[in-house]
Amino acid sequence: MSKLVLLRHGQSQWNLENRFTGWVDVDLTAEGEAQAKRGGELLKAAGVHFDRAYSSVLTRANRTGEMALAEAGQGDLALTKDWRLNERHYGGLTGLDKAETAAKHGDEQVKIWRRSYDIPPPPLESGSEWDFSKDARYAGQAIPDTESLKTTLDRVQPYWDAEIAPKLKAGETVLIAAHGNSLRAIVKLLFNVPDDQIVEVEIPTGNPLLIDLDADLKPTAARYLDIARATPLPSL
């Protein structure tokens, strides 16, 4: 039996400002740092010891992973970082204030862009200040200009299958410090959540989700370590 911990990054500066963040590399707030450290304290109290740890290439996720590992007494474990664990790309919504966007386009349209499974926001315009095509972290990669949760899963799953799943099948205990949507993609994959139900799954910030997996990587148990901040999980 192997164990997997999914850890959503702590509060970021743009979370605080209520802006669509996506791939923009904003840092944690002081509250976000505290959430990351609290996650590490919970992991230590639960006696979870990791063999391997993964993160996206975005600062808010890898700092959360590093802080949590340090608080758990495992700060010497290096993170393997990959862009395929990045947050969903919010396309033309990137950088916009969420309330102002709703006022402009209507609450219902913004809800569709944010919460539907397979309808992405408008694409990011070429030459936008949030154009990531010249970012060295994505050199040589066919990066998207917008994503739905479905297309986020489409890029997360090959990395999961090739890199992470084999480690879990070998019996390792793995940490993934990432984002609300890339982690929801993994939850959908593991729990076989229907398309129309995954949109209701919400992963709280800084609260480790501990999942026990059998030899076929089917969840046998799952729980948030901070019960007071837990959200509903898909049925096993």
SULBELKA-V459024 format. One line per field, one symbol per residue. burial: I if it has 24 or more other C-alpha atoms within 12 Angstrom, else O. A space follows every 10 residues. Layout:
# SULBELKA-V459024
burial=???
This chain:
# SULBELKA-V459024
burial=OIIIIIIIII IIIIIOOOOI IIIIIIIIOO OIIIIIIIII IIIOOOOIII IIIIIIIIII IIIIIIIIII IIOIOOOOII IIIIIIIIII IIIIIIOIOO IOOOOOOOOI OOIIIIIOII IOOIOOOOOI IIOOOOOOOO OOIIIIIIII IIIIIIIOII OOIIIOIIIO OIIIIIIIII IIIIIIIIII IOOOIOOIIO IIIIIIIIII IIIOOOIIIO IIIIIIOOOO OOIIOO
